[in-house]
Amino acid sequence: MNRLQPLARLLATALTTVTVATAARAQTCLGHPSFAVGTLRMSVHASSTDQLKGLGASFAFGESTGLFGGPSFEYQSYPAPDDKALIYVGHVGWSFDVTDRGGVGFCPLFVGTLQEGPTGVTTGPRTTESSANNFGLGASIGGTIPLTPRIHVVPFLTAVYTSWSSKYTIHDVVEITSSTSASYLALTVGAGVIIDRNWAVRPSIAIPVGLTGGKTTLSLAVSLTPSG
């Protein structure tokens, strides 16, 4: 399994937790509730890629249109016992309405990611460790579909050109370090279901296009934007 696959998939998870939509207003570019409801959004999420599982949380701050951003993190578990990784993400973007009524939104995005782990398996005096970083620049677009006065669906599409690099070290009698890097296009498709303006349930699927060994990531996020 590609050691950087967790990092590639976290970018998708990060984009899954970067936004939300409201009943009549939404951050439509990313499928979250609108920051017009409140300037803070809190989110928890779960993700799955092949044999990797992840749980995380995120916070975001912003206005109804304009600048937004915030941090997120994820804990990842692997099939090997005690093998785990921690991933930290920071994102910033600018949202604006494409149409006068705000039914379609567009957001340029920048995402930066730092991965610590997986920790590796210890065998006698031999231990392993790995780390990686990831930077992505792209955009997202979405639109609001009202179902009822209380429930809106906000489908979205995100494309981020991503560059990552990693370092893998074996500590033994002789220390061996190797590094690798690559670039790919991270595509995320999903939909936010906005309930009573404040709550959102947001499933998504992410596909790393052009990443050797990359696999599809399934994610589900639940967020709350308290009324300000």
N, C-alpha and C positions, 0 to 999 in steps of 0.2 A: 504493500500500500504506500502511496506517495506520502512522505512525511509532512509535506506542506498542504495536503488536502484539507486538514482541519482549518488552516488559515484561509484557504480559498473559500471554504464553506462559511466561515465566520463573516466574511465580507457580505455574503448574502444574508446572513442572520442580522448583521448590523443594519443593512438596508431594510430588513423586515421590521426593525424596531425604531427606525428613524422618523416615522410619521404616523398620522391617524385622521378620520373625517367626522364632522358633526351632522346632526339631523338635517339642518338646512344649509350649514356651512361646513366645509371640510378642507383639510390640507390635501387637496385632491391629487397632487402630483405623487404622493406616496401612500395614499390610502389610510390616513389617520384623521382623528377629529381636529377641527380647526383650532388654532391658537387664539382665535377670537373668543372662545369659551374661557380659556385661562392660559397663562403664559408658561405653565409647567405641565409636562406630560410624564407619567410614570408607566413603565411597561415591564412585563415578565414574558419570557419566551422559552420554547423548547424546540430543538432541532434534531434532525436525524440524517446521517449520510453513511450509507453502507453499514459498517459496524461501529461507527462513531455516534455517540449521543451527547447532547449538550443542553445545559440549562443556564439561563442568564437573566440579566435585568438591565434596564437602560433608563436614562433620564434625558429629556430634551426641553429646551427653552426657546421661545420665539414669539413672534407677533402674527396677526392674521395673514399678513403678507410681508415679505422682506426676509431679514436674516433669521436663521434658526440654527441650532446645533446642540451638542451635548455628548456625554460619555456613555459607554456601555461596557459590559464585561460578560464573559461566558466561561463556565467550567465544563471541560470536555472529558469524557471517560472513554477508555479503549478496551478491547477484549482482554488484553494482558492484565493480570492482577496488579493493582497499585499504579498502573500507568495512567497518567492524566496530564492535562495541559490547562493553562489559564490564558485567556485572550482578552486584551483590552483594546477598545475601539474609541476613537474620537471622530465626530463628523460635523461638518458645517455645510450649510446650503443657503440658497436664496429662493424663496417661493413667490410666484406671482400668477395672477389669473390670466388665462389666454382669452377668455370671453368676458364680456361686460357683466354677466350675471354670476360669474365665478363657477360655472359648471365644469370647466376644464382648467387644470392647473399644470404648471411646468416648473421644474426645480433643477438648476445646476447644482452639482454635489461634489464635495471632496471628502474622502474617507481615509483615515490612517489607522493601521492596526499593528499591535505588538503581541507576539505569541511567546510564551514561556513554556517549554515542554514540547512534546511529551517527555516525561522524566526518564524513560528507558528502564531497562531491567538490569539489576545488579547481579553479577556472577563472580563470586570470589572477590578479588581486588579490582575487577573490571566494572566500570560504570559508564553510562552514556548520558548525554544531555543534548538538547537541541533548542534553538530559538529561531525566530523569524520575524520579519517586518513586511508590511504591505501598504502600498499607497495607491489610491484610485481616484480618478477624475472622470465624471460623467454627468448624466442627467436622468430625470424621471418625468413621466407624464401620466396623468390620470384624469378620470371624469366621474362625476357624481350621478348615480341613478337612484331617484327616490322610490322606495317601495311603499312606505306609509309615512304619515307625518312624524313618526318616531324612529323609523329605521331607513337608513340609506346604505346603498352598496357603492363602494368606490374602487373599481378596478384600476390597476396601474401597471406600467411597464418601466423598468429601470435598466439602464445600460451603463456600465462603468468600466473604463479601460484601466486595468490593474497591473501593477508591477510589484513583484515580491522577490525577496532574497532570504536565504536561510543559512544557518551554520549548524553543523552536526559534529560533536566531539566525543571521542572514545578515550576515557581515562584508563590507562593500563600501565604496564611497564614502560611503554612508549606512548605518548599522547598523540593521537591522530585527529586532525580537524579537516573537515571538508565543507565546501560551501556550494550553493547553487542558486540560480535566479531564473526568472521567466516572466513573460507578460501574457496576458489573456484578457478576454472580454467577459465580464460577469453580467449575465442577463438574469433578471428577477421578474417574475410575473406573479401577481397576486391580486387580492381584493380585500378591502377593509369593510366590515359590516359595522356601521356606526349606529349605536343605540342610545337614544335620549341625549344626544349631543356630547356626552361625556365619555361613554364607554365605546371600545372598539375591539372586535375580534378579527384577527388578520392572518389568514393562511396565505402561504406563498410557496413557490417552487423556484429554485435558483439553478442555473446551468452555467458552468464555467467553460466558455467556448474557447478552444485553442489551448487548453491546459492539459498536458500529457498526464494521463491517469486521473483526471478530474472526474468527479461524480456529482450527480444531481443531489441537491439538498432540499429536504422538506422542512418547513418551519411553521410554527403557530405562535402568534403573539397575542396577548391580551393587555390592553392599556386603559388607563384612566387619566383624563384631563380634568382636574377639579375646576369648578367654576370660580373665576377670579372676581 
